[in-house]
Amino acid sequence: MGRPVHAKGRQTRQAILDAALELFADNGYFGTSLRDIAASVGVRESGFYNYFESKEALFNTLLATERESAAEQLASFFAERNTDVRSMLERLTGLILDYFSEPRQQHLFRVLMSDGMRLAKEGRLDLIEKVTSGAAPFHDLMRRLIADGSLRPGDPEMVAAEFMGPLLLWRNRHAINPNDPLVLKRTAFIREHVTHFLQGAKAAAAERVRSGFRSTPFRSSRASTGRPRTRSKIVS
């Protein structure tokens, strides 16, 4: 089904996308009908098919649109050649957290968390492809940092996964509780994340000594309870 060419048609199509995302986030993909979406926009259910072939096609369009948005937002960053690895990675972390915090991304994340596995098992969604489709620029970045000696030799894809893991944990905690101390203390999280990443991935440990940087452990509100702190594990 082609995109409407006239302005009103494009506006209606975008209204359908916006309404569907809201309803999917609130009621789940399976708990939202085409009738619900059409009624929210003020069009007949039959009129929906002037814009999308099915609810599945609509959902795939939402995923593709957000993927394109992410690529556009990060394109200029990946085109830069910053020699200060720490500041570059801190800036990248901030950009990613900004993206995760956008309302549309929060809605889409809720849908994927609630219904993504079922959609994948039913063959309606290639979940692995959806969550890894934007990884290539990150792999290229890590490959470049390894090649110029900024990071130790290793598999760029694994190094990128090590970098992204804590950010995905932040995203989950943000979705569960936006007032989580780890989420609220964003600047401290960014600084500590990059510090710990570089401690594990730096090509030369002596560089940390020369820099004179001392890491201050990030503490959540639980630290004051006197209970032992545990490190969260990311299961892939």
DRENDO-1510 file (C-alpha; in Angstrom, 1 decimal, always signed):
<recs>
REC; n; res; u; v; w
REC; 1; MET; +0.0; +0.0; +0.0 .
REC; 2; GLY; +1.6; +3.3; -1.1 .
REC; 3; ARG; +1.8; +6.4; +1.0 .
REC; 4; PRO; -0.9; +9.0; +0.4 .
REC; 5; VAL; +0.5; +11.8; -1.8 .
REC; 6; HIS; -1.7; +14.7; -0.7 .
REC; 7; ALA; -1.2; +16.7; +2.5 .
REC; 8; LYS; -4.3; +15.6; +4.2 .
REC; 9; GLY; -3.6; +11.9; +3.5 .
REC; 10; ARG; -0.1; +12.3; +4.9 .
REC; 11; GLN; -1.5; +13.9; +8.0 .
REC; 12; THR; -4.0; +11.2; +8.5 .
REC; 13; ARG; -1.4; +8.5; +8.0 .
REC; 14; GLN; +0.8; +10.1; +10.6 .
REC; 15; ALA; -2.1; +10.5; +13.0 .
REC; 16; ILE; -2.8; +6.8; +12.6 .
REC; 17; LEU; +0.9; +6.0; +13.5 .
REC; 18; ASP; +0.8; +8.3; +16.5 .
REC; 19; ALA; -2.5; +6.9; +17.8 .
REC; 20; ALA; -1.4; +3.3; +17.3 .
REC; 21; LEU; +1.8; +3.8; +19.2 .
REC; 22; GLU; +0.0; +5.3; +22.1 .
REC; 23; LEU; -2.6; +2.5; +22.1 .
REC; 24; PHE; +0.0; -0.2; +21.7 .
REC; 25; ALA; +2.0; +1.2; +24.7 .
REC; 26; ASP; -1.1; +1.4; +26.9 .
REC; 27; ASN; -3.0; -1.7; +25.9 .
REC; 28; GLY; -0.3; -3.9; +24.2 .
REC; 29; TYR; -0.1; -4.9; +20.6 .
REC; 30; PHE; -2.6; -7.8; +21.0 .
REC; 31; GLY; -4.9; -5.7; +23.2 .
REC; 32; THR; -5.3; -3.0; +20.5 .
REC; 33; SER; -7.7; -3.6; +17.5 .
REC; 34; LEU; -7.8; -1.8; +14.2 .
REC; 35; ARG; -11.2; -0.5; +15.3 .
REC; 36; ASP; -9.6; +1.1; +18.4 .
REC; 37; ILE; -6.9; +2.8; +16.2 .
REC; 38; ALA; -9.4; +4.0; +13.6 .
REC; 39; ALA; -11.8; +5.4; +16.3 .
REC; 40; SER; -9.0; +7.2; +18.0 .
REC; 41; VAL; -8.1; +9.0; +14.8 .
REC; 42; GLY; -11.7; +9.5; +13.7 .
REC; 43; VAL; -11.7; +7.4; +10.5 .
REC; 44; ARG; -13.8; +4.4; +9.5 .
REC; 45; GLU; -12.1; +1.0; +10.1 .
REC; 46; SER; -12.4; +0.4; +6.4 .
REC; 47; GLY; -10.6; +3.7; +5.8 .
REC; 48; PHE; -7.6; +2.4; +7.7 .
REC; 49; TYR; -6.7; +0.2; +4.7 .
REC; 50; ASN; -6.1; +3.2; +2.6 .
REC; 51; TYR; -2.9; +3.7; +4.6 .
REC; 52; PHE; -1.8; +0.3; +5.9 .
REC; 53; GLU; -2.5; -3.2; +4.7 .
REC; 54; SER; -2.8; -4.6; +8.3 .
REC; 55; LYS; -2.0; -3.9; +11.9 .
REC; 56; GLU; +1.2; -5.9; +11.5 .
REC; 57; ALA; +2.3; -3.6; +8.6 .
REC; 58; LEU; +1.5; -0.6; +10.7 .
REC; 59; PHE; +3.6; -1.9; +13.5 .
REC; 60; ASN; +6.5; -2.6; +11.2 .
REC; 61; THR; +6.3; +0.9; +9.9 .
REC; 62; LEU; +6.5; +2.3; +13.4 .
REC; 63; LEU; +9.7; +0.2; +14.0 .
REC; 64; ALA; +11.3; +1.3; +10.7 .
REC; 65; THR; +10.5; +4.9; +11.3 .
REC; 66; GLU; +12.1; +4.9; +14.8 .
REC; 67; ARG; +15.1; +3.0; +13.5 .
REC; 68; GLU; +15.6; +5.7; +10.8 .
REC; 69; SER; +15.2; +8.4; +13.4 .
REC; 70; ALA; +17.9; +6.9; +15.5 .
REC; 71; ALA; +20.3; +6.6; +12.5 .
REC; 72; GLU; +19.7; +10.2; +11.6 .
REC; 73; GLN; +20.3; +11.5; +15.2 .
REC; 74; LEU; +23.6; +9.6; +15.5 .
REC; 75; ALA; +24.9; +10.1; +11.9 .
REC; 76; SER; +26.7; +13.3; +12.5 .
REC; 77; PHE; +28.4; +11.9; +15.7 .
REC; 78; PHE; +29.7; +8.8; +13.9 .
REC; 79; ALA; +31.1; +11.0; +11.1 .
REC; 80; GLU; +33.3; +12.9; +13.6 .
REC; 81; ARG; +36.9; +12.0; +14.3 .
REC; 82; ASN; +37.4; +12.9; +18.0 .
REC; 83; THR; +40.8; +12.0; +19.4 .
REC; 84; ASP; +39.7; +12.4; +23.0 .
REC; 85; VAL; +38.3; +8.9; +23.6 .
REC; 86; ARG; +36.8; +9.6; +27.0 .
REC; 87; SER; +34.9; +12.7; +26.0 .
REC; 88; MET; +33.7; +11.1; +22.8 .
REC; 89; LEU; +32.3; +8.1; +24.6 .
REC; 90; GLU; +30.7; +10.2; +27.3 .
REC; 91; ARG; +29.0; +12.3; +24.6 .
REC; 92; LEU; +27.9; +9.1; +22.8 .
REC; 93; THR; +26.5; +7.8; +26.0 .
REC; 94; GLY; +24.6; +11.0; +26.6 .
REC; 95; LEU; +23.1; +10.9; +23.1 .
REC; 96; ILE; +21.9; +7.3; +23.5 .
REC; 97; LEU; +20.3; +8.1; +26.9 .
REC; 98; ASP; +18.6; +11.1; +25.3 .
REC; 99; TYR; +17.2; +8.9; +22.6 .
REC; 100; PHE; +16.0; +6.2; +25.1 .
REC; 101; SER; +14.3; +9.0; +27.0 .
REC; 102; GLU; +12.2; +10.3; +24.1 .
REC; 103; PRO; +8.5; +9.6; +24.6 .
REC; 104; ARG; +8.1; +7.7; +21.3 .
REC; 105; GLN; +11.0; +5.5; +22.2 .
REC; 106; GLN; +9.6; +4.8; +25.6 .
REC; 107; HIS; +6.3; +3.8; +24.1 .
REC; 108; LEU; +7.9; +1.5; +21.6 .
REC; 109; PHE; +10.1; +0.0; +24.2 .
REC; 110; ARG; +7.1; -0.8; +26.4 .
REC; 111; VAL; +5.4; -2.6; +23.4 .
REC; 112; LEU; +8.5; -4.6; +22.6 .
REC; 113; MET; +8.9; -5.6; +26.3 .
REC; 114; SER; +5.3; -6.7; +26.7 .
REC; 115; ASP; +4.6; -8.3; +23.3 .
REC; 116; GLY; +7.9; -8.6; +21.5 .
REC; 117; MET; +8.6; -12.2; +22.5 .
REC; 118; ARG; +5.1; -13.4; +21.5 .
REC; 119; LEU; +5.3; -11.6; +18.2 .
REC; 120; ALA; +8.7; -13.2; +17.5 .
REC; 121; LYS; +7.5; -16.7; +18.5 .
REC; 122; GLU; +4.5; -16.3; +16.2 .
REC; 123; GLY; +6.8; -15.3; +13.3 .
REC; 124; ARG; +5.3; -11.8; +13.0 .
REC; 125; LEU; +8.5; -10.1; +14.1 .
REC; 126; ASP; +12.2; -10.7; +13.7 .
REC; 127; LEU; +13.1; -9.4; +17.1 .
REC; 128; ILE; +16.8; -10.1; +16.9 .
REC; 129; GLU; +17.0; -8.2; +13.6 .
REC; 130; LYS; +15.0; -5.3; +15.1 .
REC; 131; VAL; +17.2; -4.8; +18.1 .
REC; 132; THR; +20.5; -5.3; +16.3 .
REC; 133; SER; +19.8; -3.5; +13.0 .
REC; 134; GLY; +21.4; -0.2; +14.1 .
REC; 135; ALA; +24.6; -1.9; +15.5 .
REC; 136; ALA; +26.9; -1.5; +12.5 .
REC; 137; PRO; +28.0; +2.1; +13.2 .
REC; 138; PHE; +28.9; +1.1; +16.8 .
REC; 139; HIS; +30.9; -1.9; +15.5 .
REC; 140; ASP; +32.7; +0.4; +13.1 .
REC; 141; LEU; +33.5; +2.9; +15.9 .
REC; 142; MET; +35.0; +0.2; +18.1 .
REC; 143; ARG; +36.9; -1.2; +15.2 .
REC; 144; ARG; +38.4; +2.2; +14.6 .
REC; 145; LEU; +39.3; +2.7; +18.2 .
REC; 146; ILE; +41.0; -0.8; +18.3 .
REC; 147; ALA; +42.9; -0.1; +15.1 .
REC; 148; ASP; +44.3; +3.2; +16.4 .
REC; 149; GLY; +45.3; +1.7; +19.7 .
REC; 150; SER; +42.8; +3.5; +21.8 .
REC; 151; LEU; +41.3; +0.2; +22.9 .
REC; 152; ARG; +42.8; -3.2; +23.4 .
REC; 153; PRO; +42.6; -5.7; +20.5 .
REC; 154; GLY; +39.4; -7.7; +20.4 .
REC; 155; ASP; +36.2; -8.4; +18.5 .
REC; 156; PRO; +34.6; -5.1; +17.7 .
REC; 157; GLU; +31.1; -6.5; +18.0 .
REC; 158; MET; +31.8; -7.9; +21.5 .
REC; 159; VAL; +33.4; -4.6; +22.6 .
REC; 160; ALA; +30.4; -2.7; +21.3 .
REC; 161; ALA; +28.2; -5.1; +23.3 .
REC; 162; GLU; +30.2; -4.5; +26.4 .
REC; 163; PHE; +29.7; -0.7; +25.9 .
REC; 164; MET; +25.9; -1.0; +25.3 .
REC; 165; GLY; +25.1; -3.5; +28.0 .
REC; 166; PRO; +24.9; -1.0; +30.9 .
REC; 167; LEU; +23.0; +1.4; +28.7 .
REC; 168; LEU; +20.3; -1.2; +28.1 .
REC; 169; LEU; +20.1; -1.8; +31.8 .
REC; 170; TRP; +19.6; +2.0; +32.3 .
REC; 171; ARG; +16.8; +1.8; +29.7 .
REC; 172; ASN; +15.1; -1.0; +31.6 .
REC; 173; ARG; +15.3; +0.8; +34.9 .
REC; 174; HIS; +14.1; +4.1; +33.3 .
REC; 175; ALA; +11.1; +2.2; +31.9 .
REC; 176; ILE; +10.3; +0.7; +35.3 .
REC; 177; ASN; +10.9; +3.7; +37.4 .
REC; 178; PRO; +12.0; +7.1; +36.0 .
REC; 179; ASN; +12.8; +8.2; +39.5 .
REC; 180; ASP; +15.3; +5.4; +40.0 .
REC; 181; PRO; +18.5; +7.0; +41.5 .
REC; 182; LEU; +20.6; +5.5; +38.7 .
REC; 183; VAL; +18.3; +7.2; +36.2 .
REC; 184; LEU; +18.2; +10.6; +38.0 .
REC; 185; LYS; +21.9; +10.8; +38.5 .
REC; 186; ARG; +22.5; +10.8; +34.8 .
REC; 187; THR; +25.8; +12.7; +34.7 .
REC; 188; ALA; +27.3; +10.4; +37.3 .
REC; 189; PHE; +26.1; +7.3; +35.5 .
REC; 190; ILE; +27.6; +8.5; +32.2 .
REC; 191; ARG; +30.9; +9.3; +33.8 .
REC; 192; GLU; +31.1; +6.0; +35.7 .
REC; 193; HIS; +29.9; +3.9; +32.8 .
REC; 194; VAL; +32.7; +5.3; +30.5 .
REC; 195; THR; +35.3; +4.9; +33.3 .
REC; 196; HIS; +34.5; +1.2; +33.9 .
REC; 197; PHE; +34.3; +0.5; +30.1 .
REC; 198; LEU; +37.7; +2.1; +29.6 .
REC; 199; GLN; +39.2; +0.2; +32.5 .
REC; 200; GLY; +38.3; -3.0; +30.8 .
REC; 201; ALA; +39.0; -2.0; +27.2 .
REC; 202; LYS; +41.9; +0.5; +27.3 .
REC; 203; ALA; +44.9; -0.6; +25.4 .
REC; 204; ALA; +47.4; +0.6; +28.0 .
REC; 205; ALA; +46.6; +0.6; +31.8 .
REC; 206; ALA; +49.5; +3.1; +32.2 .
REC; 207; GLU; +47.4; +5.7; +30.4 .
REC; 208; ARG; +44.9; +5.7; +33.4 .
REC; 209; VAL; +47.8; +6.3; +35.8 .
REC; 210; ARG; +49.1; +9.2; +33.7 .
REC; 211; SER; +45.7; +10.8; +33.5 .
REC; 212; GLY; +45.4; +11.1; +37.3 .
REC; 213; PHE; +41.7; +10.2; +37.1 .
REC; 214; ARG; +40.3; +8.5; +40.1 .
REC; 215; SER; +36.9; +6.8; +39.8 .
REC; 216; THR; +34.3; +7.6; +42.4 .
REC; 217; PRO; +31.9; +4.7; +42.7 .
REC; 218; PHE; +28.4; +5.5; +41.7 .
REC; 219; ARG; +26.1; +4.8; +44.7 .
REC; 220; SER; +22.4; +4.5; +44.6 .
REC; 221; SER; +20.1; +5.2; +47.5 .
REC; 222; ARG; +20.5; +1.5; +48.6 .
REC; 223; ALA; +24.1; +2.1; +49.6 .
REC; 224; SER; +23.0; +3.8; +52.8 .
REC; 225; THR; +21.1; +0.8; +54.0 .
REC; 226; GLY; +24.3; -1.1; +55.0 .
REC; 227; ARG; +23.3; -4.1; +52.9 .
REC; 228; PRO; +25.9; -5.6; +50.6 .
REC; 229; ARG; +25.7; -4.2; +47.1 .
REC; 230; THR; +25.5; -6.5; +44.2 .
REC; 231; ARG; +26.4; -5.9; +40.6 .
REC; 232; SER; +23.5; -6.2; +38.1 .
REC; 233; LYS; +24.1; -8.7; +35.4 .
REC; 234; ILE; +23.0; -8.4; +31.9 .
REC; 235; VAL; +21.9; -11.7; +30.4 .
REC; 236; SER; +22.1; -11.8; +26.6 .
</recs>
